[in-house]
Amino acid sequence: MSVGNRFCHITQVKGYGGGDIGSPLVTTTLRSGHVVNVEYHSSGGADGTARSWTWAPNTWTRSVVRLKVSTNSDGLLQVSVNGDSFTGITNTKLYRTDAPEYQPKWGLYRGCDDSQTFGDDYMEHQNVTAIKGTSNPQPTASAPVFSPGGGTYTSAQSVTITTPTSGASIRYTTDGSTPSSTSGTLYSGPVAVASTTTLRAIAYGSGLIDSSVSSATYTITATGPTLVWEAESLTRTTSGVSATTDTDTAASGGARVTLNATNTGSWVQFTLPNVPAGTYTLKLAYKTNANRGRASFQVDGAAVGSTLDQYAATSSYPTATVATVTFATSGNHTFRMTVASKNSASSSYTLSADKITLAGQ
């Protein structure tokens, strides 16, 4: 339905005393541009829009309006659209003068006449219901609390999230997005914060109005340790080809590991033991040669960095910066080199690993 510059009510809550009394207290109002407002017009001085959204022609929209009428300052008007969280106003005087009762109404009120341009749009009601609530509105879940609270720390933090509301669940985010009762990570235990992060969390539950969103920023300024391993000393596995320890007086520690690959896809994986949570620069020292391939890298199964060409016409022992990596938890982690391709000048696909370094940031 196009309503031009006028408006059209599709639901109302009106004062009632054997008949309608005055203007409606609450309306669901169509405005131009396919905009829907849930508006309130209180004798208590409040007047405005509790929630607004845009509807699309030929698409069902389900809205649920929760209203508490009050001459005190504890009235509320909240709206859920297509099952999302209830949002709107609380702690507001919501009433019409001299109205002993209120009744819901629905239909198409005003703004529909021969001057309107309907086009191909239409408005249809379906499954309209009105339910009388209890004398007490649904309680609101208490906002989540972070422990420790946000701030600047010199080490990674393990953050506990709680709510005083019994039986409430919590969802949280670490990527800057806003959590809701249906989005975000369901909280099940302390959250490891190893680098600067903003935590946001919401509490919700059956029979509860969703809490406000709590937010805390953790700035981690610590420089982690620098960890260095000789490749030949680490536990390693391969895709099936051999990875030999080769004595080399020019290499770090007097030896290095060679993956004796003959085609792409072969890999060698090292276990990096006892790594504290934190952010690190990952470096690889290796030996170039005329028979080397190009390596791609994974840490804990996730691709990192770019392809490294280990080919050179003459041998040398460079160190390459592979990537910056963050470990949310302390413990063992894996570092894998895989043959991605080879230089056209190379005679084979072998890869070399001499020394692996995690430099704390």
C-alpha positions as CSV (number, residue, x, y, z in Angstrom):
1,M,0.0,0.0,0.0
2,S,1.4,3.4,-0.9
3,V,0.2,6.1,1.5
4,G,1.7,9.1,-0.2
5,N,2.2,12.0,2.2
6,R,-0.5,10.9,4.5
7,F,-0.7,8.1,7.1
8,C,-2.7,5.1,7.8
9,H,-3.2,3.2,11.1
10,I,-3.3,-0.6,10.9
11,T,-3.7,-1.2,14.6
12,Q,-4.7,1.1,17.5
13,V,-5.0,0.9,21.3
14,K,-7.7,3.3,22.4
15,G,-9.2,4.4,25.6
16,Y,-12.6,2.8,26.2
17,G,-15.5,3.6,28.5
18,G,-18.5,2.1,26.8
19,G,-17.1,3.6,23.6
20,D,-14.0,5.1,22.2
21,I,-12.5,7.9,24.2
22,G,-10.4,10.4,22.4
23,S,-7.3,9.8,20.4
24,P,-5.5,6.4,20.4
25,L,-2.7,5.8,22.9
26,V,-0.7,3.5,20.6
27,T,-0.8,3.1,16.8
28,T,0.9,1.0,14.3
29,T,1.2,3.5,11.5
30,L,2.1,3.3,7.8
31,R,4.1,6.2,6.6
32,S,5.4,7.0,3.2
33,G,8.2,5.0,1.7
34,H,7.0,1.6,3.2
35,V,7.9,2.8,6.7
36,V,6.0,1.4,9.7
37,N,6.1,3.2,13.0
38,V,4.8,2.1,16.4
39,E,3.8,5.4,17.8
40,Y,2.6,6.5,21.3
41,H,0.5,9.6,22.2
42,S,0.2,9.8,26.0
43,S,-1.6,12.3,28.1
44,G,1.4,12.0,30.4
45,G,3.4,14.2,28.1
46,A,5.1,11.4,26.2
47,D,4.7,11.4,22.4
48,G,7.0,9.7,19.9
49,T,8.0,6.5,18.1
50,A,8.9,3.4,20.0
51,R,10.2,1.6,16.9
52,S,10.4,2.0,13.2
53,W,11.1,-0.4,10.4
54,T,10.7,-0.8,6.6
55,W,8.4,-3.4,5.1
56,A,8.6,-5.0,1.7
57,P,5.6,-5.6,-0.6
58,N,4.5,-9.2,-1.0
59,T,6.5,-10.2,2.1
60,W,4.9,-11.1,5.4
61,T,6.1,-9.1,8.4
62,R,5.2,-10.3,11.9
63,S,5.2,-7.6,14.6
64,V,4.5,-8.1,18.3
65,V,3.7,-5.1,20.5
66,R,4.1,-5.3,24.2
67,L,2.4,-2.5,26.1
68,K,2.1,-1.6,29.8
69,V,-0.3,1.3,30.4
70,S,0.6,3.4,33.4
71,T,0.0,6.9,34.9
72,N,3.2,6.5,36.8
73,S,6.7,6.4,35.2
74,D,6.8,2.6,34.8
75,G,4.9,2.2,31.5
76,L,6.6,0.4,28.6
77,L,6.0,0.0,24.9
78,Q,8.3,-2.5,23.1
79,V,8.2,-4.1,19.7
80,S,9.6,-7.3,18.2
81,V,9.8,-7.5,14.4
82,N,10.0,-11.0,12.7
83,G,11.1,-12.5,16.0
84,D,14.0,-10.2,16.9
85,S,14.6,-8.7,20.4
86,F,12.0,-6.5,21.9
87,T,13.1,-2.8,21.8
88,G,11.3,0.4,22.5
89,I,10.7,2.6,25.5
90,T,10.5,1.9,29.2
91,N,9.9,3.9,32.4
92,T,7.4,6.3,30.7
93,K,4.0,7.5,31.6
94,L,1.6,5.9,29.1
95,Y,-2.1,6.7,29.4
96,R,-5.1,8.7,28.1
97,T,-6.9,11.0,30.4
98,D,-10.2,9.6,31.7
99,A,-9.8,6.2,30.1
100,P,-10.9,3.5,32.6
101,E,-10.1,0.7,30.1
102,Y,-8.3,0.2,26.8
103,Q,-9.1,-1.9,23.8
104,P,-7.1,-3.0,20.8
105,K,-8.4,-2.4,17.3
106,W,-7.2,-3.2,13.9
107,G,-8.2,-2.4,10.3
108,L,-7.2,0.5,8.0
109,Y,-7.8,3.8,9.6
110,R,-7.5,7.1,7.7
111,G,-5.3,8.0,4.8
112,C,-7.1,5.5,2.4
113,D,-9.2,7.5,-0.1
114,D,-9.4,8.0,-3.9
115,S,-6.4,10.3,-3.8
116,Q,-4.1,7.5,-2.7
117,T,-1.8,5.7,-5.1
118,F,-2.0,2.0,-4.4
119,G,0.0,0.6,-7.3
120,D,0.7,-3.1,-7.0
121,D,1.1,-3.0,-3.2
122,Y,-1.4,-4.3,-0.7
123,M,-1.8,-4.7,3.0
124,E,-3.3,-7.8,4.6
125,H,-3.7,-8.9,8.2
126,Q,-3.2,-12.4,9.3
127,N,-3.3,-14.1,12.7
128,V,-4.0,-10.9,14.6
129,T,-4.4,-11.6,18.3
130,A,-4.5,-9.5,21.5
131,I,-3.5,-11.0,24.8
132,K,-4.1,-9.4,28.2
133,G,-0.9,-9.4,30.2
134,T,-0.4,-9.9,33.9
135,S,-0.4,-7.0,36.3
136,N,3.3,-7.2,36.4
137,P,5.2,-6.9,33.1
138,Q,7.8,-9.4,32.1
139,P,11.0,-8.8,34.1
140,T,14.1,-7.6,32.3
141,A,17.3,-9.7,32.5
142,S,20.1,-7.9,34.3
143,A,22.9,-6.8,32.1
144,P,26.0,-9.0,32.0
145,V,29.0,-8.2,34.2
146,F,32.6,-8.8,33.1
147,S,35.3,-10.0,35.5
148,P,37.9,-8.7,35.3
149,G,36.4,-5.5,33.9
150,G,37.7,-3.7,30.8
151,G,41.0,-1.9,31.0
152,T,44.7,-2.1,30.1
153,Y,46.6,-5.2,31.0
154,T,50.1,-6.5,30.6
155,S,49.1,-10.1,30.0
156,A,46.3,-12.1,28.4
157,Q,43.1,-12.2,30.4
158,S,40.5,-14.9,31.1
159,V,37.2,-13.0,31.3
160,T,34.2,-14.4,33.2
161,I,30.7,-13.1,32.1
162,T,27.8,-13.4,34.6
163,T,24.3,-12.0,35.1
164,P,22.5,-11.7,38.5
165,T,19.3,-13.0,36.8
166,S,18.8,-16.7,37.6
167,G,18.2,-18.9,34.6
168,A,19.3,-16.3,32.0
169,S,21.6,-17.2,29.2
170,I,24.4,-15.0,27.8
171,R,25.6,-14.4,24.3
172,Y,28.7,-12.4,23.5
173,T,30.8,-11.1,20.6
174,T,34.5,-10.2,20.1
175,D,34.3,-8.7,16.6
176,G,32.6,-5.4,17.4
177,S,29.1,-6.6,16.4
178,T,26.1,-6.3,18.7
179,P,24.9,-9.6,20.3
180,S,21.3,-10.6,20.6
181,S,19.3,-13.6,21.9
182,T,19.9,-15.2,18.5
183,S,23.3,-13.9,17.5
184,G,26.8,-14.1,19.0
185,T,28.6,-16.9,20.8
186,L,26.6,-18.7,23.6
187,Y,28.7,-18.2,26.8
188,S,29.8,-21.5,28.4
189,G,33.0,-20.5,30.2
190,P,35.7,-17.9,30.5
191,V,36.7,-16.0,27.4
192,A,40.4,-15.9,26.6
193,V,41.4,-12.3,25.6
194,A,45.0,-12.4,24.3
195,S,45.0,-9.2,22.2
196,T,43.2,-5.9,22.4
197,T,39.5,-6.8,22.1
198,T,36.1,-5.3,22.8
199,L,33.7,-7.8,24.5
200,R,29.9,-7.2,24.1
201,A,27.3,-9.4,25.9
202,I,23.6,-9.7,26.4
203,A,21.5,-11.7,28.9
204,Y,18.2,-13.2,27.8
205,G,15.8,-16.1,28.7
206,S,12.3,-17.5,28.6
207,G,9.8,-15.0,30.2
208,L,12.5,-12.3,30.3
209,I,12.9,-9.1,28.4
210,D,16.4,-9.0,26.9
211,S,18.9,-7.1,28.9
212,S,20.8,-4.1,27.7
213,V,24.1,-4.9,26.0
214,S,27.2,-4.6,28.2
215,S,30.5,-3.7,26.6
216,A,34.1,-3.7,27.8
217,T,37.4,-3.1,26.0
218,Y,40.6,-4.9,27.0
219,T,43.8,-3.4,25.9
220,I,46.7,-5.9,26.1
221,T,50.0,-4.2,26.1
222,A,52.3,-7.1,27.1
223,T,55.1,-8.2,24.8
224,G,55.1,-12.0,24.8
225,P,58.2,-14.1,25.0
226,T,60.3,-14.9,22.0
227,L,60.4,-18.7,21.4
228,V,63.0,-20.3,19.2
229,W,63.1,-24.0,18.1
230,E,65.5,-25.9,16.0
231,A,63.3,-27.6,13.4
232,E,65.1,-30.9,13.8
233,S,64.3,-30.9,17.5
234,L,60.6,-30.6,17.1
235,T,58.1,-33.5,16.8
236,R,57.0,-33.7,13.2
237,T,54.6,-35.6,10.9
238,T,54.4,-35.6,7.1
239,S,51.9,-36.4,4.4
240,G,53.8,-39.6,3.7
241,V,57.1,-38.5,2.1
242,S,60.2,-38.4,4.3
243,A,61.4,-35.4,6.2
244,T,65.0,-36.0,7.1
245,T,67.3,-34.4,9.6
246,D,70.4,-33.3,7.6
247,T,73.7,-32.4,9.2
248,D,74.8,-28.9,8.0
249,T,77.5,-27.0,9.8
250,A,76.3,-23.7,8.2
251,A,72.7,-24.2,9.5
252,S,71.5,-23.0,12.9
253,G,72.3,-25.7,15.5
254,G,74.4,-27.6,12.9
255,A,71.4,-29.4,11.3
256,R,68.1,-28.7,9.4
257,V,65.0,-30.6,8.2
258,T,64.4,-31.4,4.5
259,L,61.0,-32.4,3.2
260,N,62.0,-34.7,0.3
261,A,58.9,-33.9,-1.8
262,T,58.6,-34.7,-5.5
263,N,55.2,-33.1,-6.2
264,T,52.8,-30.5,-4.9
265,G,50.6,-31.2,-1.9
266,S,53.3,-32.9,0.2
267,W,53.7,-31.4,3.7
268,V,55.6,-31.5,6.9
269,Q,54.0,-30.4,10.2
270,F,55.8,-29.4,13.4
271,T,54.4,-29.3,16.9
272,L,55.3,-26.1,18.7
273,P,55.2,-26.9,22.5
274,N,54.0,-24.9,25.4
275,V,53.3,-21.6,23.7
276,P,51.7,-18.9,26.0
277,A,48.6,-17.2,24.7
278,G,49.4,-14.0,22.9
279,T,50.3,-12.5,19.6
280,Y,53.5,-13.4,17.8
281,T,55.5,-12.8,14.6
282,L,56.1,-16.2,13.1
283,K,59.5,-16.5,11.3
284,L,61.2,-19.4,9.4
285,A,64.9,-19.8,8.8
286,Y,65.6,-22.2,5.9
287,K,68.2,-23.1,3.3
288,T,67.7,-22.1,-0.3
289,N,68.8,-24.4,-3.1
290,A,68.3,-25.1,-6.9
291,N,65.9,-27.9,-6.2
292,R,63.5,-26.1,-3.8
293,G,59.8,-25.7,-4.1
294,R,57.4,-22.9,-3.1
295,A,55.8,-23.3,0.4
296,S,52.5,-22.3,1.8
297,F,51.8,-22.3,5.5
298,Q,49.2,-23.2,8.1
299,V,49.0,-22.6,11.9
300,D,46.6,-24.9,13.8
301,G,45.0,-25.8,10.4
302,A,44.4,-22.2,9.3
303,A,46.2,-20.7,6.3
304,V,48.6,-17.9,7.2
305,G,51.0,-15.7,5.2
306,S,51.8,-15.9,1.6
307,T,53.7,-18.4,-0.6
308,L,57.5,-18.6,0.0
309,D,59.8,-19.5,-2.9
310,Q,62.8,-21.4,-1.4
311,Y,64.5,-21.7,-4.8
312,A,67.8,-20.0,-5.5
313,A,70.6,-20.8,-7.9
314,T,73.1,-20.8,-5.0
315,S,72.6,-21.8,-1.4
316,S,72.0,-19.4,1.4
317,Y,70.3,-19.3,4.8
318,P,67.7,-16.5,5.0
319,T,65.0,-16.0,7.5
320,A,61.5,-15.2,6.3
321,T,58.7,-13.5,8.2
322,V,55.7,-15.8,7.6
323,A,52.8,-14.1,9.4
324,T,51.5,-12.5,12.6
325,V,49.5,-15.1,14.6
326,T,47.4,-14.9,17.7
327,F,46.9,-17.8,20.1
328,A,43.9,-17.3,22.4
329,T,44.9,-20.3,24.6
330,S,48.2,-21.5,25.9
331,G,49.5,-24.9,25.0
332,N,50.8,-26.8,22.0
333,H,50.2,-25.4,18.4
334,T,51.0,-26.7,15.0
335,F,53.0,-25.2,12.1
336,R,52.7,-26.8,8.6
337,M,54.7,-26.3,5.4
338,T,53.0,-27.5,2.2
339,V,54.5,-27.7,-1.3
340,A,52.3,-25.2,-3.3
341,S,54.3,-25.2,-6.5
342,K,57.8,-24.7,-7.8
343,N,59.9,-22.1,-9.6
344,S,60.2,-23.0,-13.3
345,A,64.0,-23.0,-12.8
346,S,63.9,-25.4,-9.9
347,S,64.7,-29.1,-10.5
348,S,62.5,-30.4,-7.7
349,Y,59.9,-29.7,-4.9
350,T,61.9,-30.1,-1.7
351,L,61.4,-27.8,1.2
352,S,63.8,-26.8,4.0
353,A,63.2,-25.8,7.6
354,D,66.1,-24.7,9.8
355,K,64.8,-22.7,12.7
356,I,61.3,-21.6,13.7
357,T,60.7,-18.5,15.8
358,L,57.7,-16.9,17.5
359,A,58.6,-13.3,18.5
360,G,56.2,-11.9,21.0
361,Q,54.5,-8.6,20.2
